Amino acid sequence: MDVNRLQKAQEALDAEIKSFFDSAPPLRNIEDIGKDLRKFVEFNPPQAGTQIDRKVVCVTSGGTTVPLEQRCVRYIDNFSSGHRGAASTEYFLKAGYSVIFLYRKGTRQPYCSLLPDDPFLECLEFTQESGIQVRQPYSEAVKNAISEHHAMLHLVAISMRSIGPHALFYLAAAVSDFYVPWESMAEHKIQSGSGPLDMRLVQVPKMLSRLRSEWAPMAYCISFKLETDVKILLEKANAALRKYKMHMVIANELLTRKEEVTLVTTNEKIHVRRDPKLVGDIVEKHIIKHVVDKHSAYVDNFDHKVSRASGS
């Protein structure tokens, strides 16, 4: 691809992303959310007994919805339960990471797999004295639409930019590929008496390249590729690795995703499988072990380059 074609493709993507964010309703309390994220990332003390900065991972989890009306009654959904993201978060915490868990309400949450369906984390709140108490009754808008997911990811990424290679993005959420632009939606509930529903969905612009190039350019980034046809799975994962400049793509096939995955990098393909002979063994345990090793090597390599550049 020549320089002019590459530049035109970049300009087209920039225009699509700008249109996507401009047309979406703004996040509620965006300033407060941004402030809380910055505080969390800045509260990143060295690990006990060392001078090593704690690593911070953003785990995205669960699916996203595509609203069909501005005052939403109907929406397009996917089946993602958030199990992968929730289980992975537990192992990141065990590995010493600080975790930003970006999830869809109603999906799985860490350490809640054996609890009732009511989300456990939503029963608690922080007090001004930095304590935790049972949350008082409250009402809150559900934040699960595709536009909200991307807006939150953008906020998280720019908040984590300051910690450079110590930031890790583990993008396990099942993000919608198509959406209805806000200005194209009906304001009120679509009436069934109007006959067959004819609606045009627009492709969601791919944010991964923007995450890598602008939002958090030094972070270690991992995306997922799910397919139903195992014959094209690794080909698609390799294509995503190259196109979006990911450090790793985790390839999983629909029917076997809870049993095995393949970790695809530029240098190797690592087949990861849970041990069916071990009671309670899950594939996420083995995924995170490899991810932690890869991220640690990435940070060490970055620090070595900085040390050589400074002459120390």
Residue frames as qw, qx, qy, qz and C-alpha x, y, z in Angstrom:
[[0.000, 0.889, 0.458, 0.000, 0.00, 0.00, 0.00],
 [0.430, 0.432, -0.036, 0.792, 1.52, 3.39, -1.02],
 [0.200, -0.145, -0.446, 0.861, 1.78, 6.39, 1.30],
 [0.308, -0.082, -0.154, -0.935, -1.20, 8.23, -0.21],
 [0.641, -0.262, -0.619, -0.370, -3.53, 5.24, 0.11],
 [0.525, -0.236, -0.674, 0.464, -2.38, 4.64, 3.68],
 [0.042, -0.061, -0.255, 0.964, -2.95, 8.28, 4.57],
 [0.467, -0.163, -0.338, -0.801, -6.44, 8.24, 3.01],
 [0.648, -0.281, -0.705, -0.063, -7.34, 5.07, 4.92],
 [0.372, -0.199, -0.561, 0.712, -6.14, 6.68, 8.16],
 [0.160, -0.018, 0.033, -0.986, -8.14, 9.84, 7.48],
 [0.577, -0.236, -0.543, -0.563, -11.24, 7.76, 6.75],
 [0.595, -0.299, -0.703, 0.250, -10.84, 5.86, 10.04],
 [0.177, -0.099, -0.365, 0.909, -10.33, 9.13, 11.93],
 [0.359, -0.122, -0.204, -0.902, -13.56, 10.48, 10.44],
 [0.646, -0.273, -0.660, -0.269, -15.47, 7.29, 11.33],
 [0.493, -0.252, -0.642, 0.530, -14.25, 7.35, 14.94],
 [0.005, 0.038, 0.184, -0.982, -15.04, 11.05, 15.31],
 [0.497, -0.190, -0.397, -0.748, -18.53, 10.49, 13.90],
 [0.614, -0.267, -0.742, 0.034, -19.08, 7.53, 16.22],
 [0.364, -0.282, -0.550, 0.697, -18.23, 9.49, 19.37],
 [0.097, 0.004, -0.018, -0.995, -19.87, 12.75, 18.23],
 [0.510, -0.222, -0.505, -0.660, -23.18, 11.04, 17.48],
 [0.557, -0.301, -0.757, 0.161, -23.37, 9.11, 20.76],
 [0.413, -0.847, -0.124, -0.310, -24.93, 10.61, 23.89],
 [0.186, 0.630, -0.593, 0.465, -22.20, 11.65, 26.37],
 [0.564, -0.173, -0.754, 0.289, -21.38, 9.50, 29.37],
 [0.460, -0.824, -0.165, -0.285, -23.02, 10.56, 32.58],
 [0.614, -0.760, 0.193, 0.092, -20.58, 11.84, 35.23],
 [0.828, 0.452, -0.122, 0.308, -17.69, 11.65, 32.76],
 [0.123, 0.771, -0.397, 0.483, -15.55, 14.10, 34.74],
 [0.652, -0.533, 0.419, -0.339, -16.00, 12.18, 38.00],
 [0.988, 0.088, 0.119, 0.042, -15.24, 8.88, 36.27],
 [0.628, 0.628, -0.236, 0.393, -12.07, 10.31, 34.75],
 [0.176, -0.747, 0.437, -0.469, -10.97, 11.72, 38.10],
 [0.845, -0.345, 0.345, -0.219, -11.53, 8.38, 39.86],
 [0.935, 0.307, -0.012, 0.179, -9.59, 6.53, 37.17],
 [0.375, 0.726, -0.353, 0.456, -6.62, 8.88, 37.45],
 [0.473, -0.644, 0.441, -0.409, -6.59, 8.47, 41.23],
 [0.965, -0.109, 0.223, -0.086, -6.64, 4.71, 40.92],
 [0.820, 0.464, -0.116, 0.314, -3.79, 4.63, 38.41],
 [0.123, 0.766, -0.386, 0.499, -1.70, 7.12, 40.40],
 [0.655, -0.510, 0.454, -0.323, -2.18, 5.00, 43.51],
 [0.917, 0.321, -0.237, 0.008, 0.31, 2.55, 42.12],
 [0.380, -0.796, 0.466, -0.064, 2.89, 1.98, 44.87],
 [0.322, 0.472, -0.820, -0.036, 5.88, -0.36, 44.58],
 [0.850, -0.207, -0.449, -0.181, 5.17, -3.97, 45.44],
 [0.679, -0.708, 0.164, -0.105, 5.99, -4.99, 49.00],
 [0.773, -0.412, 0.365, 0.316, 9.74, -5.35, 49.56],
 [0.616, 0.235, 0.429, 0.617, 10.69, -4.04, 46.11],
 [0.014, 0.534, -0.034, -0.845, 11.01, -0.81, 44.16],
 [0.104, 0.142, 0.798, 0.576, 9.11, -2.28, 41.21],
 [0.417, 0.081, 0.031, -0.905, 6.01, -0.42, 40.13],
 [0.505, 0.233, 0.794, -0.247, 2.85, -2.49, 40.31],
 [0.009, 0.069, 0.702, 0.709, 1.42, -3.33, 36.93],
 [0.444, 0.336, 0.388, -0.734, -2.13, -2.22, 36.08],
 [0.098, 0.129, 0.875, 0.456, -4.42, -4.20, 33.78],
 [0.522, 0.198, 0.087, -0.825, -7.70, -3.12, 32.23],
 [0.174, 0.122, 0.970, 0.119, -9.91, -6.18, 31.75],
 [0.499, 0.097, -0.141, -0.850, -12.94, -5.66, 29.52],
 [0.115, 0.053, 0.982, -0.140, -15.66, -8.24, 30.06],
 [0.398, 0.507, 0.653, -0.398, -19.13, -9.30, 28.93],
 [0.395, 0.472, 0.606, 0.504, -21.01, -8.26, 25.83],
 [0.044, 0.261, 0.050, -0.963, -22.28, -4.93, 24.53],
 [0.381, 0.589, 0.696, -0.150, -25.76, -4.09, 23.32],
 [0.128, 0.109, 0.425, 0.890, -26.91, -2.19, 20.23],
 [0.250, 0.484, 0.534, -0.647, -29.93, -0.02, 21.14],
 [0.247, 0.399, 0.708, 0.527, -32.59, 0.32, 18.43],
 [0.107, -0.859, -0.376, -0.331, -34.37, 3.33, 19.98],
 [0.154, 0.552, -0.340, 0.745, -33.14, 6.41, 21.80],
 [0.565, -0.359, 0.429, -0.607, -35.55, 5.65, 24.64],
 [0.306, 0.301, -0.884, -0.185, -34.43, 2.08, 24.47],
 [0.826, -0.093, 0.298, -0.470, -36.91, -0.76, 24.68],
 [0.966, 0.227, 0.113, 0.052, -35.39, -3.07, 22.09],
 [0.040, -0.813, 0.552, 0.180, -31.75, -3.85, 21.45],
 [0.864, 0.323, -0.387, 0.003, -29.48, -6.37, 19.73],
 [0.562, -0.675, 0.456, -0.144, -27.43, -8.47, 22.12],
 [0.606, 0.363, -0.707, -0.016, -24.93, -11.34, 22.18],
 [0.856, -0.353, -0.360, -0.114, -24.60, -14.30, 24.50],
 [0.456, 0.386, -0.552, 0.581, -21.40, -13.29, 26.33],
 [0.655, -0.637, -0.406, -0.014, -21.70, -14.01, 30.06],
 [0.059, -0.882, 0.331, -0.331, -18.44, -12.33, 31.07],
 [0.934, -0.346, 0.048, 0.072, -17.01, -15.56, 32.49],
 [0.781, 0.316, -0.089, 0.531, -13.64, -15.16, 30.73],
 [0.135, 0.697, -0.170, 0.684, -13.06, -11.63, 31.98],
 [0.627, -0.665, 0.119, -0.390, -14.24, -12.30, 35.53],
 [0.963, -0.207, 0.025, 0.171, -12.17, -15.48, 35.95],
 [0.662, 0.432, -0.113, 0.602, -9.10, -13.85, 34.39],
 [0.141, -0.799, 0.146, -0.566, -9.40, -10.90, 36.79],
 [0.824, -0.551, 0.089, -0.096, -9.09, -13.24, 39.77],
 [0.901, -0.006, 0.063, 0.428, -5.79, -14.60, 38.43],
 [0.349, 0.676, -0.071, 0.645, -4.47, -11.13, 37.59],
 [0.441, -0.790, 0.142, -0.402, -5.11, -10.10, 41.19],
 [0.924, -0.342, 0.114, 0.123, -3.31, -13.21, 42.45],
 [0.767, 0.301, 0.044, 0.565, -0.36, -12.26, 40.21],
 [0.421, -0.444, -0.177, 0.771, -0.09, -8.86, 41.92],
 [0.146, 0.356, 0.403, 0.830, -1.77, -6.65, 39.32],
 [0.230, 0.385, 0.381, -0.809, -4.02, -3.73, 40.07],
 [0.196, 0.317, 0.844, 0.385, -7.15, -4.28, 37.98],
 [0.361, 0.264, 0.046, -0.893, -9.62, -1.96, 36.27],
 [0.259, 0.233, 0.935, 0.071, -12.60, -4.20, 35.52],
 [0.336, 0.245, -0.168, -0.894, -14.73, -2.74, 32.72],
 [0.104, 0.173, 0.978, 0.045, -17.81, -4.93, 32.61],
 [0.372, -0.299, -0.436, -0.763, -21.41, -4.94, 31.55],
 [0.434, -0.185, 0.541, -0.696, -23.95, -4.94, 34.35],
 [0.879, 0.073, 0.133, -0.452, -25.63, -8.26, 34.83],
 [0.792, 0.390, -0.467, 0.054, -22.60, -10.26, 33.64],
 [0.866, -0.272, -0.308, 0.286, -20.18, -12.32, 35.73],
 [0.081, -0.905, 0.289, -0.300, -18.01, -10.60, 38.29],
 [0.430, 0.401, -0.740, 0.326, -14.80, -11.76, 39.99],
 [0.045, 0.105, -0.836, 0.537, -15.17, -14.08, 43.00],
 [0.546, 0.085, 0.278, -0.786, -18.93, -14.35, 42.46],
 [0.436, 0.148, -0.776, -0.431, -19.21, -17.62, 40.54],
 [0.318, -0.212, -0.911, 0.158, -20.66, -19.46, 43.56],
 [0.105, 0.261, 0.452, -0.847, -22.88, -16.60, 44.72],
 [0.402, 0.636, 0.628, -0.199, -26.51, -15.85, 43.75],
 [0.490, 0.548, 0.424, 0.529, -27.19, -14.00, 40.51],
 [0.094, -0.986, -0.134, -0.010, -27.47, -10.58, 42.17],
 [0.585, 0.562, -0.282, 0.512, -24.13, -8.84, 41.42],
 [0.681, -0.496, -0.358, 0.402, -22.14, -8.85, 44.65],
 [0.433, 0.007, -0.040, 0.900, -19.98, -5.80, 43.91],
 [0.123, -0.500, -0.306, -0.801, -23.04, -3.63, 43.38],
 [0.597, -0.655, -0.461, -0.049, -24.13, -4.27, 46.97],
 [0.625, -0.469, -0.150, 0.606, -21.09, -2.37, 48.32],
 [0.275, 0.885, 0.073, 0.369, -19.84, 1.22, 48.18],
 [0.549, 0.093, -0.337, 0.759, -16.87, 3.25, 49.41],
 [0.284, -0.886, -0.341, 0.137, -17.31, 5.80, 52.19],
 [0.181, 0.928, -0.175, 0.274, -15.46, 9.11, 52.58],
 [0.516, -0.707, 0.477, -0.082, -13.38, 7.49, 55.30],
 [0.345, 0.499, -0.770, -0.199, -12.02, 5.00, 52.71],
 [0.421, -0.065, 0.855, -0.296, -14.11, 2.27, 54.24],
 [0.296, -0.070, -0.778, -0.550, -16.62, -0.09, 52.61],
 [0.386, 0.130, 0.637, -0.654, -20.24, -0.44, 53.55],
 [0.319, 0.426, 0.837, 0.127, -23.41, -2.00, 52.20],
 [0.024, 0.130, 0.334, 0.933, -24.77, 0.30, 49.51],
 [0.325, 0.376, 0.506, -0.705, -28.03, 2.10, 50.26],
 [0.531, 0.553, 0.639, 0.066, -30.91, 1.71, 47.78],
 [0.027, -0.572, 0.261, 0.777, -30.21, 3.70, 44.62],
 [0.731, 0.583, 0.348, -0.063, -31.16, 4.00, 40.95],
 [0.239, -0.589, 0.514, 0.575, -28.63, 4.06, 38.15],
 [0.703, 0.560, -0.172, -0.403, -28.78, 3.90, 34.36],
 [0.898, -0.051, 0.393, 0.193, -27.55, 0.65, 32.90],
 [0.153, 0.812, -0.433, -0.360, -24.33, 1.28, 30.99],
 [0.707, -0.094, 0.686, 0.146, -23.93, -1.51, 28.51],
 [0.652, 0.732, 0.156, -0.120, -24.28, -0.05, 25.00],
 [0.812, 0.248, 0.114, 0.516, -21.47, -0.20, 22.47],
 [0.208, 0.801, -0.037, 0.560, -20.96, 3.58, 22.54],
 [0.546, -0.787, 0.174, -0.231, -20.62, 3.55, 26.33],
 [0.932, -0.187, 0.148, 0.274, -18.11, 0.72, 26.21],
 [0.658, 0.436, 0.060, 0.610, -15.84, 2.54, 23.76],
 [0.078, -0.858, 0.069, -0.503, -16.14, 5.84, 25.63],
 [0.734, -0.650, 0.183, -0.069, -15.17, 4.12, 28.89],
 [0.900, 0.034, 0.131, 0.414, -12.28, 2.29, 27.23],
 [0.397, 0.696, -0.012, 0.599, -11.00, 5.63, 25.90],
 [0.377, -0.839, 0.145, -0.366, -11.18, 7.15, 29.39],
 [0.888, -0.405, 0.184, 0.117, -9.36, 4.20, 30.93],
 [0.818, 0.306, 0.087, 0.479, -6.66, 4.21, 28.26],
 [0.239, 0.760, -0.109, 0.594, -5.75, 7.87, 28.57],
 [0.583, -0.747, 0.184, -0.261, -5.70, 7.46, 32.36],
 [0.914, -0.258, 0.246, 0.193, -3.25, 4.55, 32.06],
 [0.639, 0.710, -0.088, 0.283, -1.03, 6.23, 29.47],
 [0.133, -0.882, 0.372, -0.256, 1.19, 7.70, 32.20],
 [0.711, -0.464, 0.527, -0.037, 2.44, 4.29, 33.39],
 [0.267, 0.616, -0.652, -0.352, 3.73, 3.33, 29.95],
 [0.523, 0.205, -0.805, -0.190, 4.67, -0.35, 29.54],
 [0.073, -0.023, 0.856, -0.511, 3.36, -1.25, 33.00],
 [0.605, 0.241, 0.206, -0.730, -0.15, -0.92, 31.54],
 [0.104, 0.002, 0.958, 0.266, -1.83, -4.01, 30.12],
 [0.602, 0.168, 0.005, -0.780, -5.08, -4.22, 28.17],
 [0.149, 0.028, 0.988, 0.035, -6.83, -7.60, 28.22],
 [0.432, 0.162, -0.117, -0.879, -9.77, -7.03, 25.89],
 [0.097, 0.082, 0.992, -0.017, -12.04, -9.98, 26.59],
 [0.434, 0.427, 0.398, -0.686, -15.37, -8.20, 26.02],
 [0.400, 0.357, 0.765, 0.357, -17.54, -9.39, 23.13],
 [0.058, 0.487, 0.025, -0.871, -17.85, -6.02, 21.40],
 [0.598, 0.625, 0.464, -0.191, -20.60, -5.45, 18.84],
 [0.477, -0.018, 0.502, 0.721, -19.41, -5.09, 15.24],
 [0.016, 0.462, 0.508, 0.727, -22.44, -3.11, 14.04],
 [0.068, -0.437, -0.556, 0.704, -24.61, -0.36, 15.54],
 [0.143, 0.787, 0.519, 0.302, -27.41, 2.10, 14.81],
 [0.276, 0.215, -0.140, 0.926, -26.15, 5.71, 14.88],
 [0.019, -0.405, -0.605, 0.685, -27.96, 7.85, 17.45],
 [0.272, 0.357, -0.070, -0.891, -29.42, 10.24, 14.89],
 [0.390, 0.062, -0.747, -0.535, -30.81, 7.29, 12.89],
 [0.103, -0.215, -0.927, 0.289, -32.72, 5.78, 15.82],
 [0.334, -0.652, -0.493, -0.470, -36.39, 6.23, 16.45],
 [0.117, -0.484, 0.433, -0.751, -36.87, 8.35, 19.58],
 [0.669, -0.206, 0.400, -0.591, -39.68, 6.22, 20.97],
 [0.574, -0.061, 0.815, -0.042, -40.50, 2.53, 20.97],
 [0.209, 0.183, -0.703, -0.655, -40.75, 1.08, 17.47],
 [0.685, 0.100, 0.332, -0.640, -44.34, 0.04, 16.91],
 [0.377, -0.058, 0.908, 0.174, -44.92, -3.57, 15.84],
 [0.508, 0.613, 0.550, -0.252, -48.06, -2.59, 13.95],
 [0.202, 0.779, -0.279, -0.524, -45.95, -0.78, 11.35],
 [0.893, 0.420, -0.123, -0.102, -45.09, -4.05, 9.63],
 [0.904, 0.039, -0.099, 0.414, -41.69, -5.63, 8.96],
 [0.344, -0.877, 0.129, 0.311, -38.74, -3.83, 10.50],
 [0.745, 0.508, 0.038, 0.431, -36.19, -2.59, 7.97],
 [0.361, -0.913, 0.133, 0.134, -33.13, -1.11, 9.66],
 [0.689, 0.587, -0.282, 0.319, -29.62, -0.37, 8.43],
 [0.727, -0.632, 0.057, 0.261, -26.74, -1.13, 10.78],
 [0.334, 0.870, -0.334, 0.142, -23.43, 0.72, 10.42],
 [0.844, 0.052, -0.387, 0.368, -20.08, -0.93, 11.07],
 [0.511, -0.847, 0.015, 0.145, -18.48, 0.08, 14.36],
 [0.409, 0.789, -0.416, 0.190, -15.07, 1.68, 13.68],
 [0.879, -0.113, -0.351, 0.301, -12.21, -0.45, 14.99],
 [0.279, -0.934, 0.140, -0.176, -10.75, 1.25, 18.06],
 [0.903, -0.292, 0.093, 0.302, -7.84, -1.17, 18.56],
 [0.634, 0.398, 0.056, 0.660, -5.51, 0.70, 16.21],
 [0.083, -0.818, 0.020, -0.569, -6.33, 3.97, 17.96],
 [0.775, -0.630, 0.050, -0.029, -5.68, 2.36, 21.37],
 [0.871, -0.073, 0.109, 0.473, -2.25, 1.21, 20.19],
 [0.512, 0.453, 0.124, 0.719, -1.20, 4.38, 18.37],
 [0.028, -0.605, 0.005, -0.796, -2.65, 7.20, 20.48],
 [0.635, -0.652, -0.138, -0.391, -4.59, 6.33, 23.60],
 [0.688, -0.618, 0.381, 0.003, -1.95, 4.18, 25.31],
 [0.664, 0.642, -0.370, -0.097, 0.89, 3.63, 22.82],
 [0.150, 0.543, -0.792, 0.235, 3.35, 1.97, 25.23],
 [0.709, -0.194, 0.486, -0.472, 0.85, -0.43, 26.83],
 [0.056, -0.130, 0.969, 0.201, 0.89, -4.18, 26.20],
 [0.603, 0.176, 0.047, -0.776, -2.32, -5.00, 24.34],
 [0.136, 0.011, 0.987, 0.086, -4.16, -8.32, 24.02],
 [0.600, 0.130, -0.070, -0.786, -7.33, -8.85, 22.02],
 [0.544, 0.038, 0.825, -0.150, -9.49, -11.92, 21.41],
 [0.421, 0.246, -0.547, -0.680, -10.70, -13.61, 18.25],
 [0.554, 0.104, 0.756, -0.333, -13.72, -15.92, 18.41],
 [0.423, 0.262, -0.579, -0.646, -14.80, -17.95, 15.40],
 [0.842, 0.008, 0.358, -0.404, -17.20, -20.83, 14.77],
 [0.891, 0.437, -0.120, 0.032, -15.02, -22.29, 11.99],
 [0.693, -0.588, 0.292, 0.298, -11.75, -23.63, 13.38],
 [0.759, 0.312, 0.317, 0.476, -10.29, -23.74, 9.84],
 [0.291, 0.751, 0.097, 0.585, -10.10, -19.94, 9.64],
 [0.547, -0.811, -0.186, 0.093, -9.46, -19.19, 13.33],
 [0.652, -0.429, 0.144, 0.608, -5.66, -18.85, 13.32],
 [0.399, 0.392, 0.386, 0.734, -5.69, -17.03, 9.98],
 [0.163, -0.852, -0.315, -0.386, -8.10, -14.45, 11.42],
 [0.626, -0.729, -0.065, 0.270, -6.06, -14.15, 14.63],
 [0.630, -0.106, 0.245, 0.729, -2.85, -13.54, 12.66],
 [0.204, 0.613, 0.385, 0.659, -4.62, -10.93, 10.53],
 [0.367, -0.889, -0.229, -0.150, -5.83, -9.09, 13.65],
 [0.712, -0.485, 0.046, 0.506, -2.32, -9.23, 15.13],
 [0.492, 0.115, 0.314, 0.804, -0.87, -7.52, 12.07],
 [0.048, 0.691, 0.439, 0.572, -3.68, -5.10, 11.29],
 [0.393, -0.868, -0.159, -0.258, -4.14, -3.68, 14.79],
 [0.347, 0.576, -0.545, 0.501, -0.53, -4.19, 15.96],
 [0.786, -0.549, 0.036, -0.280, -1.60, -6.22, 18.96],
 [0.082, -0.609, 0.776, -0.143, 1.08, -7.84, 21.10],
 [0.125, 0.001, 0.990, -0.062, -1.06, -10.97, 21.43],
 [0.630, -0.035, -0.235, -0.739, -4.34, -12.28, 20.05],
 [0.351, -0.090, 0.884, -0.296, -6.09, -15.07, 21.96],
 [0.478, 0.099, -0.598, -0.635, -7.84, -17.33, 19.46],
 [0.336, 0.030, 0.855, -0.395, -10.80, -19.40, 20.63],
 [0.280, -0.137, -0.763, -0.567, -13.39, -21.51, 18.85],
 [0.539, -0.361, -0.025, -0.761, -17.00, -21.28, 20.01],
 [0.889, -0.236, -0.303, -0.248, -17.56, -24.89, 21.07],
 [0.840, -0.081, -0.356, 0.401, -14.16, -25.43, 22.74],
 [0.123, 0.756, -0.167, 0.621, -13.48, -21.96, 24.17],
 [0.610, -0.678, 0.224, -0.343, -13.78, -23.15, 27.78],
 [0.969, -0.145, 0.134, 0.150, -11.38, -26.03, 27.19],
 [0.689, -0.113, 0.286, 0.656, -8.58, -24.61, 25.05],
 [0.260, 0.946, 0.037, -0.190, -7.29, -21.50, 23.30],
 [0.774, 0.201, 0.090, 0.594, -4.26, -20.52, 21.23],
 [0.219, -0.865, 0.004, 0.451, -2.12, -17.51, 22.18],
 [0.693, 0.533, 0.241, 0.422, -0.90, -15.95, 18.95],
 [0.244, -0.829, 0.140, 0.483, 2.10, -13.59, 18.91],
 [0.466, 0.784, -0.329, -0.245, 4.45, -12.51, 16.13],
 [0.082, 0.580, -0.811, 0.009, 6.95, -15.22, 17.13],
 [0.050, 0.047, -0.991, 0.114, 4.89, -18.18, 18.29],
 [0.656, -0.282, -0.308, -0.629, 1.59, -19.90, 18.80],
 [0.030, -0.211, 0.854, -0.474, 1.05, -21.31, 22.28],
 [0.587, -0.308, -0.616, -0.426, -1.70, -23.89, 22.70],
 [0.151, -0.238, 0.637, -0.718, -3.26, -23.61, 26.16],
 [0.623, -0.251, -0.636, -0.380, -5.61, -26.21, 27.56],
 [0.559, -0.514, 0.375, -0.531, -7.18, -26.84, 30.94],
 [0.149, 0.230, -0.957, 0.097, -6.37, -30.11, 32.68],
 [0.685, -0.272, -0.337, -0.585, -9.61, -32.15, 32.81],
 [0.704, -0.129, -0.662, 0.222, -8.04, -34.42, 35.45],
 [0.229, -0.024, -0.480, 0.846, -7.74, -31.55, 37.94],
 [0.116, -0.720, -0.683, 0.047, -10.98, -30.69, 39.71],
 [0.107, -0.904, -0.223, 0.349, -11.79, -27.01, 39.27],
 [0.433, -0.266, 0.391, 0.767, -9.04, -26.37, 36.74],
 [0.433, 0.818, 0.328, -0.190, -10.01, -23.68, 34.22],
 [0.705, 0.427, 0.187, 0.535, -8.27, -22.49, 31.10],
 [0.012, 0.951, 0.000, 0.308, -8.06, -18.86, 32.33],
 [0.687, -0.669, 0.226, 0.172, -5.55, -19.92, 35.00],
 [0.759, -0.030, 0.398, 0.515, -3.13, -21.07, 32.30],
 [0.375, 0.778, 0.258, 0.432, -3.86, -18.12, 30.01],
 [0.221, -0.964, 0.053, -0.137, -2.98, -15.58, 32.68],
 [0.755, -0.465, 0.295, 0.356, 0.25, -17.36, 33.61],
 [0.644, 0.278, 0.380, 0.603, 1.47, -16.97, 30.02],
 [0.122, 0.886, 0.230, 0.384, 0.18, -13.39, 29.77],
 [0.481, -0.866, 0.102, 0.092, 1.96, -12.36, 32.98],
 [0.745, -0.239, 0.362, 0.506, 5.22, -13.87, 31.72],
 [0.494, 0.524, 0.385, 0.577, 4.91, -12.13, 28.35],
 [0.078, -0.950, -0.149, -0.263, 4.05, -8.78, 29.91],
 [0.622, -0.716, 0.176, 0.264, 6.94, -9.02, 32.40],
 [0.695, 0.013, 0.392, 0.603, 9.36, -9.73, 29.56],
 [0.275, 0.764, 0.337, 0.477, 7.93, -6.74, 27.66],
 [0.313, -0.948, -0.011, -0.061, 8.47, -4.43, 30.65],
 [0.717, -0.482, 0.293, 0.409, 11.99, -5.75, 31.25],
 [0.616, 0.314, 0.402, 0.601, 12.89, -5.24, 27.60],
 [0.072, 0.901, 0.224, 0.364, 11.53, -1.70, 27.68],
 [0.502, -0.852, 0.106, 0.103, 13.46, -0.88, 30.88],
 [0.761, -0.186, 0.343, 0.518, 16.63, -2.33, 29.35],
 [0.457, 0.588, 0.334, 0.578, 16.28, -0.11, 26.28],
 [0.174, -0.954, -0.089, -0.227, 15.73, 2.96, 28.47],
 [0.689, -0.639, 0.203, 0.274, 18.77, 2.04, 30.59],
 [0.704, 0.093, 0.362, 0.604, 20.97, 1.66, 27.50],
 [0.256, 0.783, 0.292, 0.486, 19.70, 4.93, 26.04],
 [0.328, -0.933, 0.025, -0.144, 20.52, 6.80, 29.27],
 [0.471, 0.605, -0.550, 0.331, 23.97, 5.16, 29.48],
 [0.487, -0.542, 0.511, -0.456, 23.35, 3.72, 32.96]]
